[in-house]
Amino acid sequence: MPYFIYKITSGSAGAIKGLECLDKFDEFKQAKQHIREKRIDFENEDRIALKMIFAENEFEAEQRLSAPRDAPILREWEK
């Protein structure tokens, strides 16, 4: 399965406004190096995030990225 690199644009309320697939790699090392280089280009952008995801195809990657995630459970000592 390939690694996809996505540019995620968020709206004013923090919701995902747009997903754009930038690249696709078969090896983790190449994808990791590429996303590090790309993050330097977008470091001053407030509403843009870059994410790498491991998925079967672009459709599955976009589904995973746009799915809502549960808030982490706080343990007793973390409160």
HELIX and SHEET records of a PDB file:
HELIX    1   1 PHE A   28  ASP A   41  1                                  14    
HELIX    2   2 GLU A   58  SER A   66  1                                   9    
HELIX    3   3 GLU A   76  GLU A   78  5                                   3    
SHEET    1   A 3 ILE A  16  PHE A  25  0                                        
SHEET    2   A 3 TYR A   3  SER A  10 -1                                        
SHEET    3   A 3 ILE A  48  PHE A  54 -1                                        
END                                                                             
